Amino acid sequence: MRTLLLLFGLLPFATSAGAQTFKIAHETFHPALTNLSSAGYIKEYLPAGQTSADWTKSFGVSVLKKAVPPRSYISNLCKSYHRQYPEMKYASGGQESRNRWFADFLVYPKTPASKYLEWNFFRAQTNSAGGIIVFQYTERRTFKKSIQELDSWDVPALRKQLLPFLMTNEFVIK
């Protein structure tokens, strides 16, 4: 009985020890949230110490079983966000030879209660098992009174640092 208790007591540690992580810009992202459905799944990863309530960086992996082609997915995503954020400027492009398409943009506060600015990057590509895989990287900055508090956030430098990696890295899904 003691052996069984010990075994079951260690099981959660063994399971979490083998959990997939992703490394982006010298930061390791750990599993935080998973949503499964018949259409596929979404897994979100956060740096150590961050929670879904107070995150500043997030990495997501979505596997969609029956989805539009990657290029259409990114195009529809941009249109959807542009309807929600009409002042938003975004960049998009792709690697046609790899059927890999991407977009990045800033999400700004729409109400006085929304005290954050986010830089979002999405990459959609075909999945060898069928459907598509979508990778999302997001950085969020919060402010207390005015968005001008974020004037020192150098988004062009962030893009210059991360876009080459996010566009071309071969993320391995276990």
Secondary structure, DSSP 8 states (H G I E B T S, - for coil): -HHHHHHHHHHHHHHHHT---EEETTEEEEEEEEEEETTEEEEEEEETT--TTT-SEEEEEEEESS---HHHHHHHHHHHHHHH-TT--EEEEEEGGGTEEEEEEEE---STT--EEEEEEEEEEE-TTSSEEEEEEEEEEE-SS-GGGGTT--HHHHHHHHHHHHHH------
